[in-house]
Amino acid sequence: MQTSTDFISKSKREKCWKSRDAFWECVTGVIAKNSEPDDKLVRKQCTKQRKLYEEMCPRIWVDFFDKKKDFELFKAKKFEKELLHSTSSQS
């Protein structure tokens, strides 16, 4: 794993972003197939991608990206609930 004090070259940043995107694509796929987040299933199916993500990115970046993605998933779920509520109340 990179440390936060290392200079991150463009190629290393791109590798970090690519590994991050691969991990979150795996997570999104697991969620889409199961309709609810299942941490155990995500860990089982996305272990390889997570390991690479953590190796390619500085720890502080991993923490930031994870929090950002968690918030995006939270917002999407909230929007979905609001949409379902507004649709059902119009019927």
Backbone hydrogen bonds in HBPLUS format (Angstrom, degrees):
<---DONOR---> <-ACCEPTOR-->    atom                        ^
c    i                          cat <-CA-CA->   ^        H-A-AA   ^      H-
h    n   atom  resd res      DA  || num        DHA   H-A  angle D-A-AA Bond
n    s   type  num  typ     dist DA aas  dist angle  dist       angle   num
A0006-ASP N   A0003-THR O   3.23 MM   3  5.66 161.5  2.26 112.9 118.2     1
A0013-ARG N   A0009-SER O   2.88 MM   4  6.18 156.6  1.94 154.1 161.2     2
A0014-GLU N   A0010-LYS O   2.93 MM   4  6.16 160.8  1.97 152.0 157.1     3
A0015-LYS N   A0011-SER O   3.00 MM   4  6.22 151.3  2.08 141.1 148.7     4
A0016-CYS N   A0012-LYS O   2.90 MM   4  6.11 154.0  1.97 144.8 152.2     5
A0017-TRP N   A0013-ARG O   2.86 MM   4  6.16 167.6  1.88 157.1 159.3     6
A0018-LYS N   A0014-GLU O   2.90 MM   4  6.03 157.2  1.95 144.6 151.4     7
A0019-SER N   A0015-LYS O   2.95 MM   4  6.11 160.9  1.99 147.3 152.1     8
A0020-ARG N   A0016-CYS O   2.84 MM   4  6.06 156.6  1.89 153.8 161.3     9
A0021-ASP N   A0017-TRP O   2.86 MM   4  6.02 165.9  1.88 150.4 154.1    10
A0022-ALA N   A0018-LYS O   2.97 MM   4  6.17 153.2  2.05 143.7 151.2    11
A0023-PHE N   A0019-SER O   3.01 MM   4  6.19 157.9  2.06 145.2 150.7    12
A0024-TRP N   A0020-ARG O   2.96 MM   4  6.26 172.3  1.97 159.9 161.2    13
A0025-GLU N   A0021-ASP O   2.85 MM   4  5.92 142.3  1.99 141.0 151.7    14
A0026-CYS N   A0022-ALA O   3.06 MM   4  6.25 152.5  2.14 142.1 148.7    15
A0026-CYS N   A0023-PHE O   3.08 MM   3  5.15 116.7  2.49  96.6 111.6    16
A0027-VAL N   A0023-PHE O   2.97 MM   4  6.34 160.2  2.01 152.6 158.1    17
A0028-THR N   A0024-TRP O   2.89 MM   4  5.97 163.7  1.92 142.8 147.5    18
A0029-GLY N   A0025-GLU O   2.94 MM   4  6.10 152.5  2.02 143.0 150.6    19
A0030-VAL N   A0026-CYS O   2.99 MM   4  6.32 155.0  2.06 151.8 158.1    20
A0031-ILE N   A0027-VAL O   2.96 MM   4  6.23 163.7  1.98 155.1 159.5    21
A0032-ALA N   A0028-THR O   2.85 MM   4  6.01 159.6  1.89 148.6 154.6    22
A0033-LYS N   A0029-GLY O   3.05 MM   4  6.19 152.7  2.12 144.4 150.9    23
A0034-ASN N   A0030-VAL O   3.13 MM   4  6.24 137.2  2.32 141.3 152.3    24
A0034-ASN N   A0031-ILE O   3.20 MM   3  5.19 130.3  2.46  95.4 108.4    25
A0035-SER N   A0031-ILE O   2.66 MM   4  5.34 122.7  1.99 152.0 161.8    26
A0042-VAL N   A0038-ASP O   2.87 MM   4  6.12 162.6  1.90 161.1 167.1    27
A0043-ARG N   A0039-ASP O   2.86 MM   4  6.02 167.1  1.88 151.1 154.7    28
A0044-LYS N   A0040-LYS O   2.96 MM   4  6.13 153.6  2.03 143.1 150.6    29
A0045-GLN N   A0041-LEU O   2.89 MM   4  6.06 166.6  1.91 154.4 157.4    30
A0046-CYS N   A0042-VAL O   2.81 MM   4  5.58 145.5  1.93 152.6 160.1    31
A0050-ARG N   A0046-CYS O   2.90 MM   4  6.07 158.4  1.95 154.6 161.4    32
A0051-LYS N   A0047-THR O   2.92 MM   4  6.09 163.2  1.95 154.1 158.3    33
A0052-LEU N   A0048-LYS O   3.13 MM   4  6.35 164.4  2.16 148.3 152.1    34
A0053-TYR N   A0049-GLN O   2.92 MM   4  6.07 160.9  1.96 147.8 153.7    35
A0054-GLU N   A0050-ARG O   2.90 MM   4  6.16 162.0  1.94 154.5 158.3    36
A0055-GLU N   A0051-LYS O   2.96 MM   4  6.18 141.0  2.12 142.4 153.7    37
A0055-GLU N   A0052-LEU O   3.12 MM   3  4.97 121.9  2.48  91.9 107.0    38
A0056-MET N   A0052-LEU O   2.87 MM   4  6.02 150.6  1.96 153.6 161.0    39
A0057-CYS N   A0053-TYR O   3.13 MM   4  6.09 142.4  2.28 147.1 154.8    40
A0061-TRP N   A0058-PRO O   2.90 MM   3  5.24 124.9  2.21 107.2 121.9    41
A0062-VAL N   A0058-PRO O   3.00 MM   4  6.38 157.3  2.05 155.5 162.7    42
A0063-ASP N   A0059-ARG O   2.93 MM   4  6.24 165.5  1.96 157.8 160.8    43
A0064-PHE N   A0060-ILE O   3.02 MM   4  6.18 159.9  2.06 140.3 145.9    44
A0065-PHE N   A0061-TRP O   2.75 MM   4  5.95 176.5  1.75 163.0 163.6    45
A0066-ASP N   A0062-VAL O   2.88 MM   4  5.95 161.2  1.91 151.5 157.0    46
A0067-LYS N   A0063-ASP O   3.02 MM   4  6.19 163.4  2.05 148.7 153.1    47
A0068-LYS N   A0064-PHE O   2.92 MM   4  6.12 160.9  1.96 154.3 160.1    48
A0069-LYS N   A0065-PHE O   2.90 MM   4  6.08 162.3  1.94 149.2 153.9    49
A0070-ASP N   A0066-ASP O   2.85 MM   4  6.02 162.4  1.88 151.7 157.1    50
A0071-PHE N   A0067-LYS O   2.99 MM   4  6.16 155.9  2.05 144.7 150.8    51
A0072-GLU N   A0068-LYS O   2.96 MM   4  6.26 154.0  2.02 146.2 153.8    52
A0073-LEU N   A0069-LYS O   2.88 MM   4  6.16 158.6  1.92 154.4 159.6    53
A0074-PHE N   A0070-ASP O   2.92 MM   4  6.13 153.1  1.99 144.4 152.3    54
A0075-LYS N   A0071-PHE O   2.86 MM   4  6.12 162.4  1.89 153.2 157.1    55
A0076-ALA N   A0072-GLU O   2.98 MM   4  6.18 158.5  2.03 146.1 152.0    56
A0077-LYS N   A0073-LEU O   2.96 MM   4  6.15 159.0  2.01 148.0 153.4    57
A0078-LYS N   A0074-PHE O   2.91 MM   4  6.12 159.6  1.95 151.4 157.4    58
A0079-PHE N   A0075-LYS O   2.86 MM   4  6.04 161.2  1.89 150.8 156.0    59
A0080-GLU N   A0076-ALA O   2.93 MM   4  6.12 156.1  1.98 144.8 151.6    60
A0081-LYS N   A0077-LYS O   2.97 MM   4  6.26 158.1  2.02 149.0 154.2    61
A0082-GLU N   A0078-LYS O   2.93 MM   4  6.20 162.7  1.96 152.7 157.5    62
A0083-LEU N   A0079-PHE O   2.83 MM   4  6.01 155.4  1.89 150.0 157.2    63
A0084-LEU N   A0080-GLU O   2.92 MM   4  6.14 161.1  1.96 149.9 154.8    64
A0085-HIS N   A0081-LYS O   2.87 MM   4  6.06 156.0  1.93 148.0 155.2    65
A0086-SER N   A0082-GLU O   2.86 MM   4  6.05 161.8  1.90 149.0 153.7    66
A0087-THR N   A0083-LEU O   2.94 MM   4  6.04 153.3  2.01 146.5 154.0    67
A0088-SER N   A0084-LEU O   2.93 MM   4  6.07 158.8  1.98 146.1 151.7    68
A0089-SER N   A0085-HIS O   2.97 MM   4  6.09 147.2  2.08 145.0 153.7    69
